[in-house]
Amino acid sequence: MRAVQYDAYGGGAAGLKHVEVPIPSAKKNELLLKLDAATINPVDWKIQKGVLRPLLPLKLPFIPGTDVAGVVAHVGPGVKDFMVGDQVVAMLNSLYGGAFAEYAVASVNLTVKRPPEVSAAEGAGLPVAAGTALQALRSIGAKFDGTGEPLNVLITAASGGVGLYAVQLAKLANLHVTATCGARNVELVKSLGADEVLDYRTPEGATMRSPSGRKYDGVVHCTVGVSWASFEPLMSAAGRVIDITPNFSSMLTSALHMVTLRKKRLVPLLLSPNKADLEFLVGLVKEVKLKTVVDSSFPFKRLDAGMAEEHRRPCHRQDRRRDESLIMGMPRDCHRERILFVLFISLVK
Ligand SMILES: NC(=O)c1ccc[n+]([C@@H]2O[C@H](COP(=O)([O-])OP(=O)(O)OC[C@H]3O[C@@H](n4cnc5c(N)ncnc54)[C@H](OP(=O)(O)O)[C@@H]3O)[C@@H](O)[C@H]2O)c1
């Protein structure tokens, strides 16, 4: 099968190679998927750069990517709930990757059926980005069954892959949303339901203060370079900042808050992938309550160009102007050997 892989850490897009490799085989409780779509998340280039090497030592060569949509081509031993031909959305194991290829192996524990109302691109956008948004909001106390408090939340980097889902999910949970993003994405973020949107490059935006004077019960913090000292005065008495980009210093702050039983707290969050959340998210897309925002598309053969864009314009530079969700792709029925790719890529002008 065709795949894109790298055989050493670093090297950026130039380190990616189009290769022919054997089709992997599904073992116990696994599915072999013929892929229609895959997402690039910031973590994919972080893994290639070696940023997560101590936590995620890779077996090289490595085919990157975890978030996919495809069709079941073969079922491994012990699989009961899926059959050949099922359309699915899956999150692959981060240690093994495998999404940027024609076929990949997924565990049944992180695979859900994709109803016809949900396109492959919409589905492939969900596992990491929407999963993280959902778990961050739950950590703040958001409820999706109508029983939650009408909390006030701040979502930083609301125009990013995680932020765009977080805004929509927060509104589904009946929260009041203040969001930060770059100027040209303000209308997009508003259109997804944010009540107040701040351009983080303006002095008002940089303060992150709610224009209506609200204190935040929770923050879904999706960018970097903001200290606890900046958040603390904005928070309600028991407000929590859920930090999805924790660094050493924020981990220390968070540990200190924990041992001193602080009510206002910084809480690091690492996605804990699970099937129930993925099923919930696919269901919301099916019911047209949640959408995957996609800006552009690329064919599989141009995956390295997409990754080049991602490496050139790395996540969280203060000068970045826009995040875009890019699709790389060709419909499966046009070119069997090509795959539709959804990429969440940060673009800086
Ligand atoms: N902990 C976890 O499990 C987990 C899971 C998923 C992602 N993450 C991490 O979370 C981060 C965000 O992921 P993502 O997929 O949402 O990234 P992304 O799609 O690359 O989005 C980043 C966004 O950052 C915005 N931005 C940059 N500086 C900003 C600032 N000072 N204030 C407000 N917005 C700012 C940009 O806005 P404009 O373009 O509008 O200027 C852009 O939309 C990444 O570092 C990723 O690795 C962690």
The ligand as an SDF file (V2000), in Angstrom:
LIG
                    3D

 48 52  0  0  0  0  0  0  0  0999 V2000
   -3.6280   18.0190   26.0030 N   0  0  0  0  0  0  0  0  0  0  0  0
   -4.1140   17.3700   24.9720 C   0  0  0  0  0  0  0  0  0  0  0  0
   -4.5270   16.1990   25.0710 O   0  0  0  0  0  0  0  0  0  0  0  0
   -4.2010   18.0750   23.6520 C   0  0  0  0  0  0  0  0  0  0  0  0
   -5.1030   17.6280   22.6860 C   0  0  0  0  0  0  0  0  0  0  0  0
   -5.2070   18.3550   21.4930 C   0  0  0  0  0  0  0  0  0  0  0  0
   -4.3890   19.4710   21.2820 C   0  0  0  0  0  0  0  0  0  0  0  0
   -3.4960   19.8120   22.2460 N   0  0  0  0  0  0  0  0  0  0  0  0
   -2.6380   20.9840   22.0400 C   0  0  0  0  0  0  0  0  0  0  0  0
   -3.4610   22.1300   22.1130 O   0  0  0  0  0  0  0  0  0  0  0  0
   -2.9450   23.1230   21.2700 C   0  0  0  0  0  0  0  0  0  0  0  0
   -4.0440   23.6350   20.3880 C   0  0  0  0  0  0  0  0  0  0  0  0
   -4.4130   22.6060   19.5060 O   0  0  0  0  0  0  0  0  0  0  0  0
   -5.2770   22.9560   18.2370 P   0  0  0  0  0  0  0  0  0  0  0  0
   -5.4330   21.7170   17.4430 O   0  0  0  0  0  0  0  0  0  0  0  0
   -6.5120   23.6810   18.6330 O   0  0  0  0  0  0  0  0  0  0  0  0
   -4.2500   23.9740   17.5450 O   0  0  0  0  0  0  0  0  0  0  0  0
   -4.4250   24.7950   16.2760 P   0  0  0  0  0  0  0  0  0  0  0  0
   -5.5270   24.2300   15.4510 O   0  0  0  0  0  0  0  0  0  0  0  0
   -3.0840   24.8730   15.7000 O   0  0  0  0  0  0  0  0  0  0  0  0
   -4.9430   26.2340   16.7930 O   0  0  0  0  0  0  0  0  0  0  0  0
   -4.1930   27.1400   17.4240 C   0  0  0  0  0  0  0  0  0  0  0  0
   -4.8840   28.5310   17.4210 C   0  0  0  0  0  0  0  0  0  0  0  0
   -4.0690   29.3300   18.2280 O   0  0  0  0  0  0  0  0  0  0  0  0
   -4.5360   30.6410   18.0190 C   0  0  0  0  0  0  0  0  0  0  0  0
   -3.6600   31.4800   18.7800 N   0  0  0  0  0  0  0  0  0  0  0  0
   -2.3190   31.5740   18.7760 C   0  0  0  0  0  0  0  0  0  0  0  0
   -1.9170   32.4020   19.7530 N   0  0  0  0  0  0  0  0  0  0  0  0
   -3.0350   32.8220   20.3890 C   0  0  0  0  0  0  0  0  0  0  0  0
   -3.2800   33.6860   21.4900 C   0  0  0  0  0  0  0  0  0  0  0  0
   -2.2870   34.2750   22.1430 N   0  0  0  0  0  0  0  0  0  0  0  0
   -4.5640   33.8790   21.8910 N   0  0  0  0  0  0  0  0  0  0  0  0
   -5.5900   33.2920   21.2490 C   0  0  0  0  0  0  0  0  0  0  0  0
   -5.4120   32.4560   20.1950 N   0  0  0  0  0  0  0  0  0  0  0  0
   -4.1540   32.2380   19.7800 C   0  0  0  0  0  0  0  0  0  0  0  0
   -4.6120   30.8150   16.5410 C   0  0  0  0  0  0  0  0  0  0  0  0
   -5.6160   31.7640   16.2890 O   0  0  0  0  0  0  0  0  0  0  0  0
   -5.7010   32.7030   14.9680 P   0  0  0  0  0  0  0  0  0  0  0  0
   -5.2590   31.8330   13.8370 O   0  0  0  0  0  0  0  0  0  0  0  0
   -7.1460   33.0870   14.8610 O   0  0  0  0  0  0  0  0  0  0  0  0
   -4.7660   33.8590   15.1610 O   0  0  0  0  0  0  0  0  0  0  0  0
   -5.0140   29.3430   16.1500 C   0  0  0  0  0  0  0  0  0  0  0  0
   -6.3280   29.3110   15.7200 O   0  0  0  0  0  0  0  0  0  0  0  0
   -1.7560   22.4970   20.5310 C   0  0  0  0  0  0  0  0  0  0  0  0
   -0.5680   22.8480   21.1900 O   0  0  0  0  0  0  0  0  0  0  0  0
   -1.9960   21.0250   20.6810 C   0  0  0  0  0  0  0  0  0  0  0  0
   -0.8200   20.2600   20.5980 O   0  0  0  0  0  0  0  0  0  0  0  0
   -3.3840   19.1670   23.4140 C   0  0  0  0  0  0  0  0  0  0  0  0
  1  2  1  0
  2  3  2  0
  2  4  1  0
  4  5  1  0
  4 48  2  0
  5  6  2  0
  6  7  1  0
  7  8  2  0
  8  9  1  0
  8 48  1  0
  9 10  1  0
  9 46  1  0
 10 11  1  0
 11 12  1  0
 11 44  1  0
 12 13  1  0
 13 14  1  0
 14 15  2  0
 14 16  1  0
 14 17  1  0
 17 18  1  0
 18 19  2  0
 18 20  1  0
 18 21  1  0
 21 22  1  0
 22 23  1  0
 23 24  1  0
 23 42  1  0
 24 25  1  0
 25 26  1  0
 25 36  1  0
 26 27  1  0
 26 35  1  0
 27 28  2  0
 28 29  1  0
 29 30  1  0
 29 35  2  0
 30 31  1  0
 30 32  2  0
 32 33  1  0
 33 34  2  0
 34 35  1  0
 36 37  1  0
 36 42  1  0
 37 38  1  0
 38 39  2  0
 38 40  1  0
 38 41  1  0
 42 43  1  0
 44 45  1  0
 44 46  1  0
 46 47  1  0
M  CHG  2   8   1  16  -1
M  END
$$$$
